Amino acid sequence: MPVRESPLTHLLVAAVVGLVLAMVVYPETAFAAAVAGLKVWWDVVFPALLPFFIGAQILMALGVVHFMGVLMEPFMRPLFNVPGTGAFVVAVGLASGYPLGAVITARMRRQGLLSKTEAERLMSFSNTADPLFMAGAVAVGMFSTASVAGPIMAGHYLGALATGLALRFWRGGSDRSEALDGEEGWLLARAWRAMVRARREDGRPFGQVLGDAVRDSINTLLLVGGLIILMSVVIQVLDRAGILTAVGGLFLLVLHPLGLDPSLTRSLISGLFELTLGTQAAAQAPAPLFDRLVIAGAVIAWSGLSVHAQVAAIIQGTGLSIGPYIAARAFHAVAAGALTALWMAWFPVAAPAFLPALAWAAPGPLPWLGRLVAGAFHFLVAVGALAAVAAVTQLLRARAASGLR
């Protein structure tokens, strides 16, 4: 009996054929877009990510993941329903940006440190934009003022935290991995023993670890570069063919009910495919700064189909599904946009000493929502503090029990 193909497969084939024909019709546009994508990858992405890729792989080979897995287990399980090893992914992902969080998650999944559900859950909220991109490229480079870095970064990271807390309930009672270390005793000592044991099991000399890390990192970045160039060509060819303009009417259905300026449709269209183009279009739109920052925050959290394609390619062979990741990106985009708006409503004129002045921010029609966000933030901080206290109490009890023996 012949196997019936999914309608999605036929649609994908038609889309690829149409794209190839469009590149034949507009060869100069495709070439210019490919050169632009190559320049972005070579000048920005490659030097920015290569050191982090290499460093992360060396740290994993040295057993640092196992150290953090034991040390952070009492904190990561209650909050995010992922093992303590997820703390390493979150830390590196926040520092380095897309797509390193997905790269490390896929590698840990291959090593058996994460279950399928935990890996999908962790990847969905740890793969974030890096602070240098938001503060430097977006705030200073695109919006021409460092003062907008505060609300953009606050909305993005609080949105990622909200995404992680929401995902802890997704398939919460199934597919749970075992803790790395079941021993009793002082937490730091157990974490150190787990690190030493992992390093011994790896067994490779440091020279081989370094060579493998460089080779694997460059291979991954070549994949990322190819996808960046491809998406650059897709965007420019679709724009030249007038397809993106036709799609703009759909985004008006999103902007109009929210009271946002309709000139930001271009930003949403570009951001659907690539976050840098989307944020740049938001910065240049003839709209109020309040509206532009809300859309920029949503676009950065969504990250674009370019990053989604990178993640889909990176997780091949791990058994992970891209569906939960895309759904989490949509949730993060809505949360980041809303939290950016509420942050500005909370700080209409001035901010605390640890944030830049926000005198430019619109007061917002519902200032009480800003207080709600601040209260939620304080609640999350309190939950984290309680989790830390619980971990310390557990350690003291274990140490006392071991002393009695």
Solvent accessible surface area in square Angstrom, and as a share of the most:
residue,aa,sasa,rsa
1,M,223,1.00
2,P,119,0.75
3,V,135,0.78
4,R,221,0.81
5,E,103,0.46
6,S,56,0.36
7,P,110,0.69
8,L,127,0.63
9,T,54,0.31
10,H,114,0.51
11,L,118,0.59
12,L,111,0.55
13,V,86,0.49
14,A,63,0.48
15,A,60,0.46
16,V,76,0.44
17,V,78,0.45
18,G,36,0.34
19,L,33,0.16
20,V,72,0.41
21,L,106,0.52
22,A,18,0.14
23,M,56,0.25
24,V,106,0.61
25,V,99,0.57
26,Y,50,0.19
27,P,76,0.48
28,E,97,0.43
29,T,22,0.13
30,A,12,0.09
31,F,146,0.61
32,A,60,0.47
33,A,4,0.03
34,A,29,0.23
35,V,73,0.42
36,A,52,0.40
37,G,2,0.02
38,L,85,0.42
39,K,129,0.55
40,V,64,0.37
41,W,22,0.08
42,W,152,0.53
43,D,72,0.37
44,V,89,0.51
45,V,25,0.14
46,F,34,0.14
47,P,70,0.44
48,A,50,0.39
49,L,10,0.05
50,L,33,0.17
51,P,85,0.53
52,F,86,0.36
53,F,2,0.01
54,I,31,0.15
55,G,30,0.28
56,A,4,0.03
57,Q,16,0.07
58,I,27,0.14
59,L,71,0.35
60,M,15,0.07
61,A,7,0.05
62,L,59,0.29
63,G,0,0.00
64,V,36,0.20
65,V,2,0.01
66,H,39,0.17
67,F,48,0.20
68,M,44,0.20
69,G,2,0.01
70,V,7,0.04
71,L,51,0.25
72,M,53,0.24
73,E,32,0.14
74,P,30,0.19
75,F,57,0.24
76,M,5,0.02
77,R,21,0.08
78,P,71,0.44
79,L,18,0.09
80,F,14,0.06
81,N,15,0.08
82,V,0,0.00
83,P,6,0.04
84,G,0,0.00
85,T,1,0.00
86,G,0,0.00
87,A,8,0.07
88,F,5,0.02
89,V,0,0.00
90,V,29,0.17
91,A,52,0.41
92,V,21,0.12
93,G,0,0.00
94,L,60,0.30
95,A,53,0.41
96,S,6,0.04
97,G,0,0.00
98,Y,26,0.10
99,P,1,0.01
100,L,1,0.01
101,G,0,0.00
102,A,0,0.00
103,V,19,0.11
104,I,3,0.02
105,T,0,0.00
106,A,0,0.00
107,R,61,0.22
108,M,0,0.00
109,R,66,0.24
110,R,136,0.49
111,Q,94,0.42
112,G,57,0.55
113,L,24,0.12
114,L,3,0.01
115,S,12,0.08
116,K,68,0.29
117,T,4,0.02
118,E,3,0.01
119,A,0,0.00
120,E,1,0.00
121,R,3,0.01
122,L,0,0.00
123,M,0,0.00
124,S,1,0.00
125,F,8,0.03
126,S,0,0.00
127,N,0,0.00
128,T,0,0.00
129,A,1,0.01
130,D,27,0.14
131,P,48,0.30
132,L,140,0.69
133,F,40,0.17
134,M,0,0.00
135,A,34,0.26
136,G,28,0.27
137,A,43,0.34
138,V,0,0.00
139,A,0,0.00
140,V,81,0.46
141,G,58,0.56
142,M,37,0.17
143,F,19,0.08
144,S,93,0.60
145,T,48,0.28
146,A,63,0.49
147,S,24,0.16
148,V,0,0.00
149,A,12,0.09
150,G,9,0.08
151,P,0,0.00
152,I,0,0.00
153,M,48,0.22
154,A,17,0.14
155,G,0,0.00
156,H,1,0.00
157,Y,55,0.21
158,L,20,0.10
159,G,0,0.00
160,A,6,0.05
161,L,50,0.25
162,A,33,0.26
163,T,1,0.01
164,G,0,0.00
165,L,35,0.17
166,A,48,0.37
167,L,25,0.13
168,R,58,0.21
169,F,149,0.62
170,W,69,0.24
171,R,125,0.46
172,G,36,0.35
173,G,87,0.84
174,S,59,0.38
175,D,67,0.35
176,R,155,0.57
177,S,20,0.13
178,E,153,0.69
179,A,54,0.42
180,L,59,0.29
181,D,15,0.08
182,G,78,0.75
183,E,77,0.34
184,E,102,0.46
185,G,11,0.11
186,W,125,0.44
187,L,10,0.05
188,L,78,0.39
189,A,34,0.27
190,R,31,0.11
191,A,0,0.00
192,W,148,0.52
193,R,96,0.35
194,A,3,0.02
195,M,33,0.15
196,V,53,0.31
197,R,84,0.31
198,A,10,0.08
199,R,65,0.24
200,R,167,0.61
201,E,132,0.59
202,D,53,0.27
203,G,57,0.55
204,R,52,0.19
205,P,87,0.55
206,F,108,0.45
207,G,55,0.53
208,Q,89,0.40
209,V,2,0.01
210,L,74,0.37
211,G,34,0.32
212,D,22,0.12
213,A,2,0.02
214,V,53,0.30
215,R,132,0.48
216,D,49,0.25
217,S,0,0.00
218,I,60,0.31
219,N,85,0.43
220,T,26,0.15
221,L,0,0.00
222,L,100,0.50
223,L,73,0.36
224,V,1,0.01
225,G,3,0.03
226,G,40,0.38
227,L,28,0.14
228,I,21,0.11
229,I,44,0.22
230,L,80,0.40
231,M,20,0.09
232,S,17,0.11
233,V,10,0.05
234,V,21,0.12
235,I,4,0.02
236,Q,65,0.29
237,V,0,0.00
238,L,36,0.18
239,D,42,0.22
240,R,121,0.44
241,A,46,0.35
242,G,34,0.32
243,I,85,0.43
244,L,3,0.02
245,T,103,0.60
246,A,81,0.62
247,V,42,0.24
248,G,9,0.08
249,G,40,0.38
250,L,116,0.58
251,F,36,0.15
252,L,77,0.38
253,L,129,0.64
254,V,78,0.45
255,L,1,0.00
256,H,152,0.68
257,P,101,0.64
258,L,120,0.60
259,G,63,0.61
260,L,20,0.10
261,D,35,0.18
262,P,84,0.53
263,S,36,0.23
264,L,0,0.00
265,T,22,0.13
266,R,106,0.39
267,S,1,0.00
268,L,24,0.12
269,I,8,0.04
270,S,6,0.04
271,G,1,0.01
272,L,53,0.26
273,F,24,0.10
274,E,34,0.15
275,L,13,0.07
276,T,44,0.26
277,L,62,0.31
278,G,0,0.00
279,T,0,0.00
280,Q,75,0.33
281,A,21,0.16
282,A,0,0.00
283,A,9,0.07
284,Q,131,0.58
285,A,13,0.10
286,P,117,0.74
287,A,14,0.11
288,P,75,0.47
289,L,41,0.20
290,F,33,0.14
291,D,16,0.09
292,R,46,0.17
293,L,0,0.00
294,V,16,0.09
295,I,8,0.04
296,A,0,0.00
297,G,1,0.01
298,A,21,0.16
299,V,5,0.03
300,I,1,0.00
301,A,0,0.00
302,W,43,0.15
303,S,0,0.00
304,G,0,0.00
305,L,62,0.31
306,S,2,0.02
307,V,10,0.05
308,H,7,0.03
309,A,33,0.26
310,Q,8,0.03
311,V,0,0.00
312,A,29,0.23
313,A,33,0.25
314,I,16,0.08
315,I,6,0.03
316,Q,125,0.56
317,G,78,0.75
318,T,13,0.07
319,G,51,0.49
320,L,18,0.09
321,S,48,0.31
322,I,49,0.25
323,G,37,0.36
324,P,27,0.17
325,Y,0,0.00
326,I,65,0.33
327,A,64,0.50
328,A,4,0.03
329,R,0,0.00
330,A,45,0.35
331,F,97,0.40
332,H,0,0.00
333,A,13,0.10
334,V,111,0.64
335,A,16,0.12
336,A,0,0.00
337,G,6,0.06
338,A,48,0.37
339,L,29,0.14
340,T,0,0.00
341,A,20,0.16
342,L,34,0.17
343,W,29,0.10
344,M,0,0.00
345,A,9,0.07
346,W,80,0.28
347,F,20,0.09
348,P,48,0.30
349,V,103,0.59
350,A,65,0.50
351,A,26,0.20
352,P,53,0.33
353,A,116,0.90
354,F,153,0.64
355,L,33,0.16
356,P,53,0.33
357,A,65,0.50
358,L,1,0.00
359,A,74,0.57
360,W,68,0.24
361,A,8,0.06
362,A,37,0.29
363,P,96,0.61
364,G,20,0.19
365,P,124,0.78
366,L,81,0.40
367,P,74,0.47
368,W,143,0.50
369,L,40,0.20
370,G,1,0.01
371,R,157,0.57
372,L,111,0.55
373,V,13,0.08
374,A,16,0.12
375,G,38,0.37
376,A,51,0.39
377,F,76,0.32
378,H,118,0.53
379,F,129,0.54
380,L,40,0.20
381,V,85,0.49
382,A,47,0.37
383,V,41,0.23
384,G,15,0.14
385,A,54,0.42
386,L,123,0.61
387,A,12,0.09
388,A,50,0.39
389,V,93,0.54
390,A,60,0.47
391,A,14,0.11
392,V,81,0.46
393,T,52,0.30
394,Q,106,0.47
395,L,26,0.13
396,L,110,0.55
397,R,174,0.63
398,A,24,0.19
399,R,141,0.52
400,A,60,0.46
401,A,37,0.29
402,S,49,0.31
403,G,65,0.63
404,L,162,0.81
405,R,202,0.74
